[in-house]
Amino acid sequence: MRREHQFDLSCIGNMDETPLTFDMLCNKTVDTKGVKSVVVRSTGHEKTRFTVVLSCLADGTKLKPMVIFKRKRKPKNTFPPGVFVQYHENGWMDENGVKLWIDKIWKKRPGGANRPSLLVWDAFGSHITEATTSHLNRCDTKAAVIPGGLTSIFQPLDVSLHKPLKDHVRQEWNKWMLNGQKSYTVGGFMRAPSLELLCQFVVNAWDKDDILWANNEQEEDNQASSETDECEEGIDCEHDSIPGEHVSDVDESCQVTAT
């Protein structure tokens, strides 16, 4: 398709949605050898999810991320620059959200106004509706749909960017848990990060340049990330937790003998 239409690299983009959680617990723990479980601090919101919509261009440009929170009304919070915030009663993308992304992110990308373009994305239902296709046609954009089951091979965001982004967002959450300012309920339970702070985590992670794109992870780390993604999508991820605590089985490879 690119050969036929002679798209510039700056006019070829990839967009994808990925879930994140309010609490981003690490999948490994370190404690004294022989301990069977470790209590990990959290706010009790490791299953509360929101959606991040990422997009990039073939020339390496990263577009502004879109964050979708589970709410019935648009939050009135003051969010950091560098992110577009939307709401949905279920916290995920729908057809209206896709059209909003096209208007607010895709059409406003650098040098993208009224230029023939190609958008690559998966076969998610809201991507391939007649209304979405018509909306793309109005901004002179053709869609290339990746067949189901092949996104892990052909979709750049899936292959290269989701994992490092989530790793860096988790680092931001860990820094906040260690040193950040927190608030508490009347009962003494720690509140989850604010919506503004979660957006700042995403912006900080997405704004990382060479580190974000570098392939500096070992193969086993990639496998661990895949397992984490499955948990984030609700697959085989049942575990007990209470607000403020999270009990995790100790990873044998991560144990440290106390001296």
C-alpha positions as a Markdown table, in Angstrom:
| # | Residue | x | y | z |
|---|---|---|---|---|
| 1 | Met | 0.0 | 0.0 | 0.0 |
| 2 | Arg | 2.9 | 2.4 | 0.8 |
| 3 | Arg | 4.4 | 1.7 | -2.6 |
| 4 | Glu | 1.1 | 2.4 | -4.3 |
| 5 | His | 0.3 | 5.6 | -2.6 |
| 6 | Gln | 3.9 | 6.8 | -1.8 |
| 7 | Phe | 3.2 | 7.7 | 1.8 |
| 8 | Asp | 6.0 | 9.6 | 3.6 |
| 9 | Leu | 7.2 | 8.0 | 6.8 |
| 10 | Ser | 5.8 | 10.9 | 8.7 |
| 11 | Cys | 2.4 | 10.0 | 7.4 |
| 12 | Ile | 2.4 | 6.3 | 8.4 |
| 13 | Gly | 1.3 | 5.7 | 12.0 |
| 14 | Asn | 0.4 | 2.9 | 14.4 |
| 15 | Met | -2.1 | 3.2 | 17.2 |
| 16 | Asp | -3.0 | 0.8 | 19.9 |
| 17 | Glu | -4.8 | 0.7 | 23.3 |
| 18 | Thr | -3.2 | -0.9 | 26.4 |
| 19 | Pro | -4.4 | -1.3 | 30.0 |
| 20 | Leu | -2.7 | 0.0 | 33.1 |
| 21 | Thr | -3.7 | -0.2 | 36.7 |
| 22 | Phe | -3.7 | 2.3 | 39.6 |
| 23 | Asp | -1.3 | 0.1 | 41.5 |
| 24 | Met | 1.5 | -1.3 | 39.5 |
| 25 | Leu | 3.0 | -4.0 | 41.7 |
| 26 | Cys | 6.3 | -5.7 | 40.7 |
| 27 | Asn | 6.1 | -9.4 | 39.9 |
| 28 | Lys | 9.2 | -10.2 | 41.9 |
| 29 | Thr | 9.9 | -9.7 | 45.6 |
| 30 | Val | 13.1 | -9.9 | 47.7 |
| 31 | Asp | 13.3 | -11.1 | 51.3 |
| 32 | Thr | 15.1 | -13.4 | 53.7 |
| 33 | Lys | 15.7 | -16.8 | 52.3 |
| 34 | Gly | 13.0 | -19.3 | 53.4 |
| 35 | Val | 10.2 | -16.8 | 53.8 |
| 36 | Lys | 7.0 | -18.1 | 52.1 |
| 37 | Ser | 5.2 | -14.8 | 51.7 |
| 38 | Val | 6.0 | -11.1 | 51.7 |
| 39 | Val | 3.6 | -8.3 | 52.5 |
| 40 | Val | 3.9 | -5.6 | 49.8 |
| 41 | Arg | 2.5 | -2.1 | 50.4 |
| 42 | Ser | -0.2 | -1.0 | 48.0 |
| 43 | Thr | -3.3 | 1.2 | 48.0 |
| 44 | Gly | -5.5 | -1.9 | 47.2 |
| 45 | His | -6.2 | -0.7 | 43.6 |
| 46 | Glu | -4.1 | -3.2 | 41.7 |
| 47 | Lys | -7.2 | -4.4 | 39.8 |
| 48 | Thr | -8.6 | -0.9 | 39.1 |
| 49 | Arg | -7.7 | -0.2 | 35.5 |
| 50 | Phe | -7.6 | 2.6 | 33.0 |
| 51 | Thr | -6.7 | 2.6 | 29.3 |
| 52 | Val | -3.8 | 4.3 | 27.6 |
| 53 | Val | -3.9 | 4.9 | 23.8 |
| 54 | Leu | -0.4 | 5.1 | 22.3 |
| 55 | Ser | 0.6 | 6.1 | 18.8 |
| 56 | Cys | 3.8 | 6.7 | 16.9 |
| 57 | Leu | 4.9 | 7.4 | 13.3 |
| 58 | Ala | 7.2 | 5.4 | 11.1 |
| 59 | Asp | 9.8 | 8.2 | 11.3 |
| 60 | Gly | 10.1 | 7.7 | 15.0 |
| 61 | Thr | 7.8 | 10.5 | 16.2 |
| 62 | Lys | 5.7 | 9.7 | 19.3 |
| 63 | Leu | 2.2 | 11.3 | 19.4 |
| 64 | Lys | 0.5 | 12.5 | 22.5 |
| 65 | Pro | -0.9 | 9.7 | 24.6 |
| 66 | Met | -4.6 | 9.5 | 25.3 |
| 67 | Val | -5.7 | 8.3 | 28.8 |
| 68 | Ile | -9.3 | 7.0 | 29.3 |
| 69 | Phe | -10.5 | 6.8 | 32.9 |
| 70 | Lys | -13.6 | 4.9 | 34.1 |
| 71 | Arg | -16.0 | 7.7 | 34.8 |
| 72 | Lys | -19.5 | 8.9 | 33.8 |
| 73 | Arg | -18.4 | 12.5 | 33.5 |
| 74 | Lys | -15.2 | 14.1 | 32.3 |
| 75 | Pro | -12.9 | 14.8 | 35.2 |
| 76 | Lys | -12.5 | 18.5 | 36.1 |
| 77 | Asn | -9.0 | 17.9 | 37.3 |
| 78 | Thr | -6.1 | 19.9 | 36.0 |
| 79 | Phe | -4.0 | 17.5 | 34.0 |
| 80 | Pro | -0.4 | 17.8 | 32.9 |
| 81 | Pro | 0.5 | 18.9 | 29.4 |
| 82 | Gly | 1.4 | 16.2 | 27.0 |
| 83 | Val | -1.6 | 14.0 | 27.5 |
| 84 | Phe | -5.2 | 14.0 | 26.3 |
| 85 | Val | -7.7 | 12.8 | 28.9 |
| 86 | Gln | -11.1 | 11.2 | 28.1 |
| 87 | Tyr | -13.6 | 9.3 | 30.1 |
| 88 | His | -15.8 | 6.2 | 29.5 |
| 89 | Glu | -18.2 | 4.5 | 31.9 |
| 90 | Asn | -16.3 | 1.3 | 31.5 |
| 91 | Gly | -12.8 | 2.8 | 31.1 |
| 92 | Trp | -12.1 | 1.6 | 27.6 |
| 93 | Met | -12.1 | 2.7 | 24.0 |
| 94 | Asp | -15.3 | 2.7 | 21.9 |
| 95 | Glu | -16.2 | 4.1 | 18.5 |
| 96 | Asn | -16.7 | 7.7 | 19.8 |
| 97 | Gly | -13.4 | 7.5 | 21.6 |
| 98 | Val | -11.7 | 6.4 | 18.3 |
| 99 | Lys | -13.2 | 9.3 | 16.4 |
| 100 | Leu | -12.1 | 11.6 | 19.2 |
| 101 | Trp | -8.6 | 10.3 | 19.0 |
| 102 | Ile | -8.6 | 10.9 | 15.3 |
| 103 | Asp | -9.7 | 14.5 | 15.8 |
| 104 | Lys | -7.5 | 15.4 | 18.8 |
| 105 | Ile | -4.4 | 13.4 | 18.1 |
| 106 | Trp | -4.1 | 12.0 | 14.6 |
| 107 | Lys | -5.2 | 15.0 | 12.7 |
| 108 | Lys | -3.1 | 17.3 | 14.8 |
| 109 | Arg | 0.1 | 15.4 | 14.5 |
| 110 | Pro | 3.1 | 17.5 | 13.2 |
| 111 | Gly | 2.8 | 18.1 | 9.5 |
| 112 | Gly | -0.2 | 15.8 | 9.2 |
| 113 | Ala | -2.9 | 18.3 | 8.1 |
| 114 | Asn | -4.6 | 17.2 | 4.8 |
| 115 | Arg | -1.8 | 14.9 | 3.7 |
| 116 | Pro | -2.5 | 11.4 | 2.4 |
| 117 | Ser | -1.8 | 9.1 | 5.3 |
| 118 | Leu | -1.8 | 5.4 | 6.4 |
| 119 | Leu | -2.9 | 4.3 | 9.9 |
| 120 | Val | -1.9 | 0.8 | 11.0 |
| 121 | Trp | -3.9 | -0.8 | 13.8 |
| 122 | Asp | -5.5 | -4.1 | 14.9 |
| 123 | Ala | -8.9 | -5.5 | 14.2 |
| 124 | Phe | -10.5 | -4.2 | 17.4 |
| 125 | Gly | -14.2 | -3.7 | 16.8 |
| 126 | Ser | -14.2 | 0.1 | 17.1 |
| 127 | His | -11.3 | 0.4 | 14.6 |
| 128 | Ile | -13.2 | -1.2 | 11.8 |
| 129 | Thr | -16.7 | 0.2 | 11.9 |
| 130 | Glu | -18.2 | 1.9 | 8.9 |
| 131 | Ala | -18.4 | 5.2 | 10.9 |
| 132 | Thr | -14.7 | 5.0 | 11.8 |
| 133 | Thr | -13.7 | 4.3 | 8.2 |
| 134 | Ser | -15.7 | 7.2 | 7.0 |
| 135 | His | -14.1 | 9.5 | 9.7 |
| 136 | Leu | -10.7 | 8.4 | 8.5 |
| 137 | Asn | -11.6 | 9.0 | 4.8 |
| 138 | Arg | -12.6 | 12.6 | 5.6 |
| 139 | Cys | -9.0 | 13.3 | 6.7 |
| 140 | Asp | -7.5 | 11.4 | 3.7 |
| 141 | Thr | -6.3 | 8.5 | 5.8 |
| 142 | Lys | -6.4 | 4.8 | 4.8 |
| 143 | Ala | -6.4 | 2.1 | 7.4 |
| 144 | Ala | -4.3 | -1.1 | 7.3 |
| 145 | Val | -5.8 | -3.6 | 9.7 |
| 146 | Ile | -3.6 | -6.3 | 11.2 |
| 147 | Pro | -5.5 | -9.6 | 11.3 |
| 148 | Gly | -6.4 | -11.0 | 14.7 |
| 149 | Gly | -3.6 | -13.1 | 16.3 |
| 150 | Leu | -0.8 | -11.3 | 14.4 |
| 151 | Thr | -0.4 | -8.1 | 16.4 |
| 152 | Ser | 2.4 | -9.6 | 18.5 |
| 153 | Ile | 4.4 | -10.0 | 15.2 |
| 154 | Phe | 3.4 | -7.1 | 13.0 |
| 155 | Gln | 2.3 | -4.3 | 15.3 |
| 156 | Pro | 5.2 | -2.0 | 16.3 |
| 157 | Leu | 3.6 | -0.8 | 19.6 |
| 158 | Asp | 3.0 | -4.4 | 20.6 |
| 159 | Val | 6.4 | -5.7 | 19.6 |
| 160 | Ser | 8.6 | -2.9 | 20.9 |
| 161 | Leu | 6.9 | -0.2 | 23.0 |
| 162 | His | 4.3 | -1.5 | 25.4 |
| 163 | Lys | 6.7 | -3.3 | 27.6 |
| 164 | Pro | 9.3 | -0.5 | 28.1 |
| 165 | Leu | 6.5 | 2.0 | 28.6 |
| 166 | Lys | 4.9 | -0.2 | 31.3 |
| 167 | Asp | 8.2 | -0.8 | 32.9 |
| 168 | His | 8.9 | 3.0 | 33.2 |
| 169 | Val | 5.4 | 3.7 | 34.5 |
| 170 | Arg | 6.0 | 1.1 | 37.2 |
| 171 | Gln | 9.2 | 2.8 | 38.1 |
| 172 | Glu | 7.3 | 6.1 | 38.5 |
| 173 | Trp | 4.7 | 4.3 | 40.7 |
| 174 | Asn | 7.5 | 2.8 | 42.8 |
| 175 | Lys | 9.2 | 6.2 | 43.3 |
| 176 | Trp | 5.9 | 7.6 | 44.4 |
| 177 | Met | 5.3 | 4.8 | 46.9 |
| 178 | Leu | 8.7 | 5.3 | 48.4 |
| 179 | Asn | 8.9 | 9.1 | 48.5 |
| 180 | Gly | 5.8 | 10.7 | 47.1 |
| 181 | Gln | 3.1 | 12.7 | 48.9 |
| 182 | Lys | 0.1 | 10.6 | 49.8 |
| 183 | Ser | -3.3 | 11.1 | 51.4 |
| 184 | Tyr | -5.3 | 8.7 | 53.6 |
| 185 | Thr | -8.9 | 7.8 | 54.3 |
| 186 | Val | -10.5 | 8.3 | 57.7 |
| 187 | Gly | -9.8 | 4.6 | 58.3 |
| 188 | Gly | -6.1 | 5.1 | 57.7 |
| 189 | Phe | -5.9 | 3.5 | 54.3 |
| 190 | Met | -3.7 | 5.0 | 51.7 |
| 191 | Arg | -5.5 | 6.5 | 48.7 |
| 192 | Ala | -4.6 | 5.5 | 45.2 |
| 193 | Pro | -2.6 | 8.0 | 43.1 |
| 194 | Ser | -4.7 | 10.9 | 41.8 |
| 195 | Leu | -5.8 | 11.0 | 38.2 |
| 196 | Glu | -3.4 | 13.8 | 37.6 |
| 197 | Leu | -0.5 | 11.9 | 39.0 |
| 198 | Leu | -1.3 | 8.8 | 36.9 |
| 199 | Cys | -1.3 | 10.9 | 33.8 |
| 200 | Gln | 2.1 | 12.4 | 34.9 |
| 201 | Phe | 3.4 | 8.8 | 35.2 |
| 202 | Val | 2.4 | 8.1 | 31.6 |
| 203 | Val | 3.8 | 11.4 | 30.3 |
| 204 | Asn | 7.2 | 10.9 | 32.1 |
| 205 | Ala | 7.4 | 7.3 | 30.8 |
| 206 | Trp | 6.4 | 8.2 | 27.2 |
| 207 | Asp | 8.8 | 11.2 | 27.1 |
| 208 | Lys | 11.8 | 9.0 | 27.8 |
| 209 | Asp | 13.7 | 8.9 | 24.5 |
| 210 | Asp | 16.6 | 6.5 | 24.0 |
| 211 | Ile | 15.8 | 4.5 | 27.1 |
| 212 | Leu | 12.2 | 3.9 | 25.9 |
| 213 | Trp | 13.2 | 2.6 | 22.5 |
| 214 | Ala | 16.4 | 0.7 | 23.6 |
| 215 | Asn | 16.3 | -3.1 | 23.5 |
| 216 | Asn | 18.1 | -3.5 | 26.8 |
| 217 | Glu | 16.0 | -6.2 | 28.3 |
| 218 | Gln | 16.9 | -9.9 | 28.5 |
| 219 | Glu | 14.6 | -12.5 | 27.0 |
| 220 | Glu | 13.4 | -13.7 | 30.4 |
| 221 | Asp | 12.3 | -10.2 | 31.2 |
| 222 | Asn | 10.2 | -10.1 | 28.1 |
| 223 | Gln | 8.6 | -13.3 | 29.1 |
| 224 | Ala | 7.9 | -11.9 | 32.6 |
| 225 | Ser | 6.3 | -8.8 | 31.0 |
| 226 | Ser | 4.0 | -11.0 | 29.0 |
| 227 | Glu | 2.9 | -12.7 | 32.1 |
| 228 | Thr | 2.3 | -9.3 | 33.7 |
| 229 | Asp | 0.3 | -8.2 | 30.7 |
| 230 | Glu | -1.9 | -11.2 | 31.1 |
| 231 | Cys | -2.6 | -10.3 | 34.7 |
| 232 | Glu | -3.4 | -6.7 | 33.7 |
| 233 | Glu | -6.0 | -8.1 | 31.2 |
| 234 | Gly | -7.5 | -10.3 | 33.9 |
| 235 | Ile | -6.1 | -13.7 | 32.8 |
| 236 | Asp | -5.2 | -16.1 | 35.6 |
| 237 | Cys | -4.6 | -13.3 | 38.0 |
| 238 | Glu | -6.6 | -14.1 | 41.1 |
| 239 | His | -4.8 | -13.1 | 44.3 |
| 240 | Asp | -5.8 | -11.9 | 47.7 |
| 241 | Ser | -5.1 | -8.4 | 48.8 |
| 242 | Ile | -6.4 | -5.8 | 51.2 |
| 243 | Pro | -6.1 | -2.0 | 51.0 |
| 244 | Gly | -2.5 | -1.1 | 52.0 |
| 245 | Glu | -1.2 | -4.6 | 51.7 |
| 246 | His | -0.5 | -7.2 | 49.1 |
| 247 | Val | 0.7 | -10.7 | 49.9 |
| 248 | Ser | 3.0 | -12.1 | 47.2 |
| 249 | Asp | 4.7 | -15.5 | 46.9 |
| 250 | Val | 8.4 | -15.1 | 47.0 |
| 251 | Asp | 10.2 | -15.7 | 43.7 |
| 252 | Glu | 13.0 | -18.3 | 44.5 |
| 253 | Ser | 15.3 | -16.7 | 42.0 |
| 254 | Cys | 15.1 | -13.4 | 43.9 |
| 255 | Gln | 15.7 | -14.5 | 47.4 |
| 256 | Val | 18.5 | -13.0 | 49.4 |
| 257 | Thr | 20.0 | -14.6 | 52.5 |
| 258 | Ala | 20.2 | -12.3 | 55.5 |
| 259 | Thr | 23.5 | -11.8 | 57.1 |
